[in-house]
Amino acid sequence: MTVLFFFQIHCRLINHLVMSSILSNVLPAPEDPVLSVIFACRDDPCPVKLNVSAGAYRTEEGKPLVLEVVRKAEQQLANDLSCDKGYLPIDGLADFNKLSAKLTLGDDSHAVEENRVVTIQCLSAITGFLSVHLRAPGYAKWSGGREAAHVNTPRPVPNPTWGNHPFIFTLAGLCVEYFRYYDPQTRGLDFEGMLEDLGAAPSGAIVVLQSCAHNPTGIDPTLEQWEKIRQIVRSKGLLPFFDNAYQVRCTTTFAFGNLDSDAQSVRMFVADGGECLIAQSFAKNMGLYGERIGALTIVCTSQDVARKVHSQVLLVVRPMYLSPPIHGASIVTTILKNSDMYKDWTIELKGMADRIISMRQQLYEAIQARGTPGDWTHIIKQIGMFSFTGLNEKQVRWMAKEYHIYMTYDGRISIASLSSKTVPQLADAIHAAVTRIA
Ligand SMILES: Cc1ncc(COP(=O)(O)O)c(C=O)c1O
C-alpha cells in the first residue's frame, strides 16, 4: 500500500515535470506601467474607485457609448439579405478603402486623382499597421532590400507619445528614438527642440507624427508650425508617418461637423507631392473600439510606385491574417456612403466633443474653487480626450492608494471618462495630492 502510494506520487511528480517542462521555463514579463494601472484598478474593491486611465469615451453615466448612427447602420446591414459573411479581399473592403482615403485626404485630393494612393483596411489603425507593414522584412522589400540599414535606422517618435508606439516599433525589430515634443516648464510644445531633433535624424528614417489631439499631452503644433515641420521632414528626406487616431479632436474651437480641419496637418504633407503614410482609426471617432477597424493609406510619388507598394502590401498581409474582418468595415462604409447618416454622425461627434469640453471646464473650475496651488489653465487649453495634468508619479500613486483614482503614471487623465458626478472626487484628490505630496 505504502509502496503503491509512493509509486503514485512519484509518477505524478514525473508526469508533472514532463508536462510542465516547456512552459515552466517562461519568464514573467516585465511590469507594463499601463497594464499595471488597469489591473490595480480592476482589483481595487472600493465601490467608488475611479478609472481615468483609459482612452475611451464614456457617457455622463459612465457607460461606453454606442453611437445611434452605428446602431442604425448595423440594423440596415442586418436587414440587407444580400450582405454575406464571406472573406474580404486581402486588402479589405474596396468601398471602405476609398471612403477612408477620402475622409483623410479630402474630396479633392490630387494624389487620389493621380492614382498614387494605396489604401488598405487594417486591424484598427497604427497597431495593425505597424505590426503588419513595418516588420523589417516587409519594409526592407519596399525599400529595395536595404534591410540592415533600415532596421538600424532610428524611428523618431515624440517624447512623450502614446505608450504603445515604442512597443510596436520595438516588437517589429526596429530601433526607436525620441524627438523632443513637450516642455514641462511651459506645459506647451518644445517646438525648437522638436525641429532640432528632426533636423538631426538620419535621412530615410520614418518620423511618427500624431496628426491631431496628441496623446498624451493634448498639445498640437499650430498650422504655421506644421508647415515648418513639413519643410524639415522633406529637406532631410524623412518619411512622415501620421497616426490619425483622433480625427475628430474635440477642441474648444471644434467647428460643427468639420472633420476636415483635423486632417489639415496630413493634407499639408500630401499636397507637396511627397510620400506619406497615414494610419486612420475609427475606434474613437465612431466609437468602434472593439471592431478593430482602421485603414492604412500610403501616398506615393507616382502610380507606378503605388502599384509596386500595393503588391508588397498584399504579400505581407496574406500570411499574417489572410483577410481583414468584415463587420466594422461594413459599418463605417454604410455611414460614410450615406449623406444622411454622415450628417447624423457629425452631430453625434459634436455631442461627444461638447461633453468633453464641458468636463474640462468643470474640472478646471473645481480645482480653482479648492484653491489648489499652481496654474491649471492647461486643463482647458489642451485638446482631445486627454489632459496631461502635470501630476508626478508619486502623486499619481498616492491618489490611487488614498483616493482610489487611477491614471497613467505620467499624470495623464482621460477627460472623456469624467462626469459631473466624478469631477469633484477627482478635484479633491488632485488638491490633496498637490498640497501634501511633493
Ligand atoms: C495615438 C494613438 N494611436 C492609436 C491608438 C489606438 O488606436 P486603435 O484602437 O485604432 O488601435 C490610440 C489609443 O489610445 C492612440 O492614442
The ligand as an SDF file (V2000), in Angstrom:
LIG
                    3D

 16 16  0  0  0  0  0  0  0  0999 V2000
   -2.1470   57.9650  -30.6050 C   0  0  0  0  0  0  0  0  0  0  0  0
   -2.9250   56.6820  -30.6180 C   0  0  0  0  0  0  0  0  0  0  0  0
   -2.8180   55.8540  -31.6530 N   0  0  0  0  0  0  0  0  0  0  0  0
   -3.5260   54.7100  -31.7120 C   0  0  0  0  0  0  0  0  0  0  0  0
   -4.3620   54.3530  -30.6750 C   0  0  0  0  0  0  0  0  0  0  0  0
   -5.1000   53.0510  -30.7570 C   0  0  0  0  0  0  0  0  0  0  0  0
   -5.9760   53.0890  -31.8030 O   0  0  0  0  0  0  0  0  0  0  0  0
   -6.6460   51.7750  -32.3530 P   0  0  0  0  0  0  0  0  0  0  0  0
   -7.7280   51.4070  -31.3860 O   0  0  0  0  0  0  0  0  0  0  0  0
   -7.1470   52.2000  -33.6540 O   0  0  0  0  0  0  0  0  0  0  0  0
   -5.5730   50.7310  -32.4100 O   0  0  0  0  0  0  0  0  0  0  0  0
   -4.5020   55.1630  -29.5760 C   0  0  0  0  0  0  0  0  0  0  0  0
   -5.3830   54.7530  -28.4770 C   0  0  0  0  0  0  0  0  0  0  0  0
   -5.4030   55.1720  -27.3930 O   0  0  0  0  0  0  0  0  0  0  0  0
   -3.7710   56.3720  -29.5490 C   0  0  0  0  0  0  0  0  0  0  0  0
   -3.8760   57.2070  -28.5160 O   0  0  0  0  0  0  0  0  0  0  0  0
  1  2  1  0
  2  3  1  0
  2 15  2  0
  3  4  2  0
  4  5  1  0
  5  6  1  0
  5 12  2  0
  6  7  1  0
  7  8  1  0
  8  9  2  0
  8 10  1  0
  8 11  1  0
 12 13  1  0
 12 15  1  0
 13 14  2  0
 15 16  1  0
M  END
$$$$
